[in-house]
Amino acid sequence: LDRGAYSILIKSLATFSAVDILGNKFLHKDELKDLVWVMEEEEPSEYRIIREKAEMKTENEKQIKKLEWVNHLLGKDSQSASRAVSYTHLRAHETPEHLVCRLLLE
């Protein structure tokens, strides 16, 4: 991953963890507004939330998994669009510093 994609990756994981107060690694799609709000640090419009819901590829139409959120954001970055990542891929590149960060996020 390039520096920009890595930055998006870390911020998306942190925001998802902040909104996922139950710690179950998925959010209801109705919580998307909170997720975008935390990610961008300003309240998104209703139109923006409707657009995000329509663009996001999810297995379940009512839930967003952590990895689906990350891949959605990486796919929006034109240079990172082909770099959607799997959890296994992320773990393969993990350093001790990343491990500490991941453990703090989980």
Residue pairs with C-beta under 8 A, 6 or more apart in sequence:
1 9
1 80
1 83
1 85
1 93
2 79
2 80
4 77
4 79
4 80
5 74
5 77
5 79
5 80
5 83
8 73
8 74
8 77
8 80
9 70
9 74
9 85
9 90
10 101
11 39
12 39
12 69
12 70
12 73
12 74
13 66
13 70
13 102
13 105
14 105
15 35
15 38
15 39
16 27
16 35
16 66
16 69
16 70
17 66
17 105
17 106
18 38
19 27
19 31
19 34
19 35
19 38
20 26
20 27
20 66
23 106
25 65
25 66
26 63
26 64
26 65
26 66
27 35
27 63
27 64
27 69
28 62
28 63
28 64
29 53
29 58
29 61
29 62
29 63
29 64
31 64
32 49
32 52
32 53
32 56
32 64
33 43
33 44
33 49
35 64
35 69
36 44
36 48
36 49
36 52
37 43
37 44
39 73
44 52
52 72
55 72
56 64
56 68
56 69
56 72
57 68
57 71
57 72
58 64
58 65
58 68
59 65
59 68
67 86
67 87
70 85
71 84
71 85
74 80
74 81
74 83
74 84
74 85
75 81
75 84
94 102
